[in-house]
Amino acid sequence: MSNHEGFSDFFYAAPDGLRLHARVYGEANSGHWPVVCLPGLTRNARDFHELALRLSTGPNPRKVAAFDYRGRGQSAYDPDLSHYNVGVEAGDVLAGLAALGLEEAAFIGTSRGGLIIHVLGALRPAALKAIVLNDIGPVIEPAGLAHIQSYLERAPKPKTVAEAMNAQRSVHGRDFPALTEADWKRMVAALYRETDLGLLPDFDPKLVDTVAGLDLSQPLPALWPQFDALAAIPLLAIRGANSRLLSVDTLRRMRERHPMMDTITVEGQGHAPFLETGSLPDDIAAFLARAERQEGSKQEA
């Protein structure tokens, strides 16, 4: 079912039968790599709307699929809390790719979406033509996770869009001085859904329990082996200058270990940069076009 906003809603079954959702933008056979967009922990496909419009309608138009994980957006909530994990969600994405007939694509992952890309690199490396990691890498800083824990546990319950914008600014404003009023409004529109009870966060409340249970006094396992396995795939790493989750040191080590990695630091933004702001849509489009050209010239050589 298409709608006037430039995308169609696509529903498919997870391996365990749960009904899942993705937004699909653009034409199936444009001749360019399709793009798969994977959001953060409590986020959904709406986060990628403006970027997906740019990638699906600009020069080198691409089919774009933006996924809602189980328990987020228009995907069904899972009665089993233990299924809200990166491994299950990676399997759900692979099921979605199969349902859409996508054997390979460029992948854009924000935060948790980037962790899922690390898993997909182990499960289905041939599917990954190019990768954009938005404020995520093999090492997650405990301070960044603690910040996420605290705001999810104390999440405000705004009644109106104005209240929601004020609430988000009070939590994230220090890390995001570059955002405009329109940016905050878009963030709120992506994060909340309007119901008879007023605004509600558009995710299963039980997701908060999966983060609350993390013991941040213990170091989190690093994903360097999984990251190193991506070394042959063109990679763009984006970091918010004020990020608490991806450190400057981790970004430097990523660059040392990945010979085909480009980096962008987004001033005035934290975790995670809004991919529709500033020059980021054009930068991402240019990176994808460059990676595609490089593969084409390799095949001709």
C-alpha positions as CSV (number, residue, x, y, z in Angstrom):
1,M,0.0,0.0,0.0
2,S,1.6,3.2,-1.2
3,N,0.9,6.6,0.4
4,H,1.5,10.2,-0.5
5,E,4.5,10.5,1.8
6,G,6.8,8.6,-0.6
7,F,6.8,5.1,0.9
8,S,4.7,2.0,1.3
9,D,4.2,-0.1,4.4
10,F,5.5,-3.7,4.1
11,F,4.5,-6.4,6.6
12,Y,6.2,-9.8,6.8
13,A,6.6,-12.7,9.3
14,A,9.6,-13.1,11.6
15,P,11.1,-16.6,11.8
16,D,8.9,-17.2,14.9
17,G,5.8,-15.9,13.1
18,L,5.7,-12.4,14.7
19,R,4.2,-9.8,12.4
20,L,6.9,-7.2,11.5
21,H,6.9,-4.0,9.6
22,A,9.2,-2.0,7.3
23,R,8.8,1.2,5.2
24,V,9.8,0.8,1.6
25,Y,10.8,3.9,-0.5
26,G,11.7,4.1,-4.2
27,E,11.7,1.8,-7.1
28,A,12.8,-1.8,-7.0
29,N,15.1,-1.9,-10.0
30,S,16.9,1.5,-10.2
31,G,20.2,-0.2,-11.1
32,H,21.8,1.1,-7.9
33,W,22.4,-0.8,-4.6
34,P,19.3,-0.8,-2.4
35,V,19.7,0.6,1.2
36,V,18.6,-0.9,4.4
37,C,18.1,1.4,7.4
38,L,18.3,0.0,11.0
39,P,17.3,2.3,13.9
40,G,18.4,2.5,17.5
41,L,17.2,0.6,20.6
42,T,13.8,2.2,21.1
43,R,13.5,3.9,17.8
44,N,11.8,3.1,14.5
45,A,11.7,3.5,10.8
46,R,10.4,7.1,11.0
47,D,13.9,8.2,12.1
48,F,15.0,7.7,8.5
49,H,12.2,9.3,6.7
50,E,13.9,12.4,5.3
51,L,17.2,10.5,4.5
52,A,15.2,7.8,2.8
53,L,13.4,10.4,0.6
54,R,16.7,11.9,-0.4
55,L,18.3,8.5,-1.2
56,S,15.2,7.2,-3.1
57,T,14.5,10.3,-5.2
58,G,17.8,12.1,-5.7
59,P,20.6,11.4,-8.2
60,N,21.3,7.6,-8.2
61,P,17.9,6.8,-6.8
62,R,17.8,3.7,-4.6
63,K,15.2,1.5,-3.1
64,V,15.3,2.1,0.7
65,A,13.9,-0.3,3.3
66,A,13.7,1.1,6.9
67,F,12.9,-1.6,9.5
68,D,10.8,-1.5,12.7
69,Y,12.3,-4.2,15.0
70,R,9.9,-6.4,17.0
71,G,8.3,-4.3,19.7
72,R,8.9,-1.0,17.9
73,G,6.8,1.2,15.6
74,Q,4.3,-0.9,13.6
75,S,5.9,-4.3,14.4
76,A,4.1,-6.5,16.9
77,Y,5.2,-6.6,20.5
78,D,6.8,-9.9,21.7
79,P,5.3,-11.5,24.7
80,D,8.8,-13.0,25.5
81,L,11.0,-10.2,26.8
82,S,14.2,-12.3,26.1
83,H,13.6,-12.1,22.4
84,Y,14.5,-8.4,22.5
85,N,18.1,-8.9,21.7
86,V,20.5,-8.1,18.8
87,G,20.8,-11.8,17.6
88,V,17.0,-12.2,17.2
89,E,16.7,-8.8,15.6
90,A,19.4,-9.7,13.1
91,G,17.5,-12.8,12.2
92,D,14.3,-10.7,11.8
93,V,16.2,-8.3,9.4
94,L,17.4,-11.3,7.3
95,A,13.8,-12.5,7.1
96,G,12.7,-9.1,6.0
97,L,15.4,-9.0,3.3
98,A,14.2,-12.4,2.0
99,A,10.6,-11.2,2.0
100,L,11.6,-8.1,0.0
101,G,13.8,-10.1,-2.4
102,L,16.9,-8.2,-1.4
103,E,20.0,-10.4,-1.6
104,E,22.5,-7.5,-1.0
105,A,22.3,-3.9,0.0
106,A,24.1,-1.0,1.6
107,F,23.3,-0.9,5.3
108,I,22.9,2.2,7.5
109,G,22.8,1.5,11.3
110,T,22.2,3.9,14.1
111,S,23.4,2.8,17.5
112,R,21.8,-0.7,18.0
113,G,21.3,-0.9,14.3
114,G,25.1,-0.7,13.9
115,L,25.5,-3.6,16.4
116,I,23.0,-5.6,14.3
117,I,25.2,-4.9,11.2
118,H,28.2,-6.4,13.1
119,V,26.1,-9.6,13.6
120,L,24.9,-9.6,9.9
121,G,28.6,-9.4,8.9
122,A,29.1,-12.7,10.7
123,L,25.8,-14.3,9.5
124,R,25.6,-13.1,5.9
125,P,28.7,-11.1,4.8
126,A,27.8,-11.3,1.1
127,A,24.7,-9.2,1.8
128,L,26.7,-6.2,2.9
129,K,27.9,-4.0,-0.1
130,A,28.6,-0.8,2.0
131,I,28.1,0.2,5.6
132,V,27.3,3.4,7.4
133,L,27.7,3.2,11.2
134,N,26.0,6.1,13.0
135,D,27.6,6.8,16.3
136,I,28.4,3.1,17.1
137,G,31.5,1.0,17.0
138,P,32.9,-2.2,18.5
139,V,33.3,-0.6,21.9
140,I,30.4,0.9,23.8
141,E,31.3,3.4,26.5
142,P,29.6,2.6,29.8
143,A,28.9,6.3,30.4
144,G,26.9,6.4,27.3
145,L,24.8,3.3,28.2
146,A,24.3,4.7,31.7
147,H,22.9,7.9,30.2
148,I,20.5,5.8,28.1
149,Q,19.5,3.7,31.2
150,S,18.8,6.8,33.2
151,Y,16.6,8.5,30.7
152,L,14.6,5.4,29.8
153,E,14.0,4.6,33.5
154,R,12.9,8.2,34.2
155,A,11.1,8.8,30.9
156,P,8.7,11.7,31.1
157,K,5.0,11.3,30.2
158,P,4.2,14.3,28.1
159,K,0.6,15.0,27.1
160,T,1.4,17.3,24.2
161,V,4.0,17.7,21.4
162,A,5.2,20.9,23.1
163,E,5.7,19.1,26.4
164,A,7.5,16.2,24.6
165,M,9.8,18.6,22.9
166,N,10.6,20.3,26.2
167,A,11.2,16.9,27.8
168,Q,13.6,15.8,25.1
169,R,15.4,19.1,25.2
170,S,15.9,18.8,28.9
171,V,17.5,15.4,28.6
172,H,19.4,15.8,25.4
173,G,19.8,19.5,24.9
174,R,23.3,19.8,26.3
175,D,24.6,17.1,23.8
176,F,22.7,18.6,20.9
177,P,23.1,22.4,20.9
178,A,23.0,22.4,17.0
179,L,19.4,21.2,16.7
180,T,16.7,23.6,15.6
181,E,13.1,23.8,16.7
182,A,12.1,21.8,13.6
183,D,14.7,19.1,14.4
184,W,13.3,18.6,17.9
185,K,9.8,18.5,16.5
186,R,10.8,15.8,14.0
187,M,12.4,13.8,16.8
188,V,9.2,13.9,18.9
189,A,7.1,12.9,15.8
190,A,9.4,9.9,15.3
191,L,9.6,8.9,18.9
192,Y,5.9,9.1,20.0
193,R,2.6,8.0,18.7
194,E,-0.7,9.8,19.3
195,T,-3.3,7.7,21.1
196,D,-6.6,8.2,23.0
197,L,-4.4,8.5,26.1
198,G,-2.3,11.2,24.6
199,L,1.3,10.7,23.5
200,L,3.0,7.4,24.1
201,P,6.5,6.3,23.3
202,D,6.2,4.1,20.2
203,F,7.9,1.0,21.6
204,D,7.1,-1.9,24.0
205,P,7.6,-0.6,27.6
206,K,9.2,-3.9,28.4
207,L,12.2,-2.8,26.3
208,V,13.3,-0.6,29.2
209,D,13.7,-3.7,31.3
210,T,16.3,-5.1,28.9
211,V,18.5,-2.1,29.5
212,A,17.8,-1.7,33.2
213,G,19.2,-5.1,33.8
214,L,22.7,-4.3,32.4
215,D,25.5,-4.3,35.0
216,L,27.6,-1.3,33.9
217,S,30.3,-2.0,36.5
218,Q,31.5,-4.8,34.2
219,P,33.1,-3.9,30.9
220,L,30.9,-4.8,27.9
221,P,32.3,-7.3,25.5
222,A,34.0,-5.6,22.6
223,L,33.1,-6.5,19.0
224,W,36.6,-6.1,17.4
225,P,36.6,-9.6,15.8
226,Q,33.2,-8.8,14.2
227,F,34.4,-5.4,13.1
228,D,37.6,-6.8,11.6
229,A,35.5,-9.2,9.5
230,L,34.0,-6.1,7.8
231,A,37.4,-4.9,6.6
232,A,36.8,-5.5,2.9
233,I,33.5,-3.6,2.9
234,P,33.5,0.2,2.3
235,L,32.6,1.9,5.6
236,L,31.5,5.4,6.7
237,A,31.6,6.0,10.4
238,I,29.7,9.0,11.7
239,R,30.3,10.3,15.2
240,G,28.5,13.0,17.1
241,A,31.2,15.4,18.5
242,N,29.4,15.2,21.9
243,S,28.8,11.5,21.8
244,R,29.1,9.6,25.1
245,L,28.7,6.2,23.5
246,L,31.4,6.2,20.8
247,S,34.7,7.6,22.0
248,V,37.3,9.5,19.9
249,D,39.8,6.7,20.8
250,T,37.5,3.9,19.5
251,L,36.9,5.9,16.3
252,R,40.7,6.2,15.8
253,R,41.2,2.5,16.4
254,M,38.5,1.7,13.9
255,R,40.2,3.8,11.3
256,E,43.6,2.0,12.0
257,R,42.0,-1.4,11.5
258,H,39.7,-0.7,8.5
259,P,41.6,0.4,5.3
260,M,38.4,1.5,3.5
261,M,36.8,3.6,6.3
262,D,35.7,7.3,6.0
263,T,34.7,9.3,9.0
264,I,32.5,12.3,9.7
265,T,32.3,14.1,13.0
266,V,29.1,16.0,13.5
267,E,29.6,19.2,15.5
268,G,26.9,20.2,18.0
269,Q,25.3,16.7,18.2
270,G,25.7,13.8,20.5
271,H,24.4,10.2,20.4
272,A,23.2,9.8,17.8
273,P,23.4,12.4,15.1
274,F,20.2,13.2,13.2
275,L,21.0,11.8,9.7
276,E,18.8,14.3,7.9
277,T,20.6,17.4,9.3
278,G,23.2,19.5,7.6
279,S,25.2,17.9,4.8
280,L,24.7,14.4,6.1
281,P,22.2,13.2,3.5
282,D,24.4,14.4,0.7
283,D,27.5,13.0,2.4
284,I,25.9,9.6,2.8
285,A,24.6,9.6,-0.8
286,A,28.1,10.6,-2.1
287,F,29.7,7.8,0.0
288,L,27.3,5.2,-1.4
289,A,27.8,6.4,-5.0
290,R,31.6,6.3,-4.5
291,A,31.6,2.8,-3.1
292,E,29.4,1.6,-5.9
293,R,31.7,3.2,-8.5
294,Q,34.8,1.6,-6.9
295,E,33.2,-1.9,-7.0
296,G,32.3,-1.3,-10.7
297,S,35.8,-0.3,-11.6
298,K,37.2,-3.4,-9.7
299,Q,34.9,-5.7,-11.7
300,E,36.0,-4.1,-15.0
301,A,39.7,-4.4,-14.1
